[in-house]
Amino acid sequence: ERLRLDGRVAYVTGGGQGIGRAFAHALGEAGAKVAVVDLVLAKAEGVACELSLKGIKSLALAADVSKPEDVQRMVDAIVARWGTVHIACNNAGINLNSASEETSLEEWDKTFNVNLRGLFLCCQAAGRIMLNQGYGKIINTASMASLIVPHPQKQLAYNASKAGVVKLTQTLGTEWIDRGVKVNCISPGIVDTPLIRSRELQPLVRRWLDNIPAGRLAQPTDLQAAVVYLASEASDYMTGHNLVIEGGQSLW
Ligand code: NAD
């Protein structure tokens, strides 16, 4: 009962595939209306269509989370359609893989623009509405790489940006809790999504697999209950928390 999200309005960035898609389905199945947001409109539309077929009220929006005008337009469109925002899943993120000594400033900036600046913009735009109404749940997607340095490396910008996600979550989570807004993050281990199927990441994935006590990669479905929990009143006493779901990988 306390895990139901009926009447709630949610959005998921990077909702067009992978983890974001799984989050959108989970929130919708728990009763929320869901805006699926992606850089690529066609992907957002595809997932919104899947939700509609299940009877879930959905909306597809295109936005680049690193652009303030896109983020404001996204929030405005959700408010125009459904009146407010209760649940913000700031999940869009990118992982560019290069040795630290070869990482270009462009790669560094791109990573931070999406993974951290995008999160700041989304938390601020959705947070203003939530603070106004005295209620909100923000769930950011960090990564196990915020805690440990998964071996082998070549993930300097990514790891640093995800550590930033955790600190941003802790800071907002404590700053806003007395005004009814809870901010938490989820740190997945290695999840079987299009992100890790890129050719550059494949050799890393094979090595990472040897270091997962669970003996397999996570599936996006392994994360679904966590996002519903953090979006629901069952987690009302939790804020600034980094919920790690990695099959034990950070312990080995
Ligand atoms: P993915 O690449 O499969 O999907 C990401 C989605 O985000 C894509 O649909 C893409 O179009 C969209 N996107 C990219 N840049 C965007 C932008 N600027 N604005 C809006 N949308 C944008 O990735 P995934 O594996 O589902 O990862 C989702 C999140 O989970 C990311 O933050 C990622 O860092 C994090 N994560 C993934 C793993 C993993 O192993 N897959 C592990 C830990 C954390």
Boltz pocket constraint, residues with backbone or C-beta under 6 A from the ligand:
constraints:
  - pocket:
      binder: B
      contacts: [[A, 13], [A, 14], [A, 15], [A, 16], [A, 17], [A, 18], [A, 19], [A, 20], [A, 37], [A, 38], [A, 39], [A, 40], [A, 43], [A, 63], [A, 64], [A, 65], [A, 66], [A, 90], [A, 91], [A, 92], [A, 93], [A, 94], [A, 95], [A, 114], [A, 118], [A, 141], [A, 142], [A, 143], [A, 144], [A, 187], [A, 188], [A, 189], [A, 190], [A, 191], [A, 192], [A, 193], [A, 194], [A, 195], [A, 196]]
      max_distance: 6.0
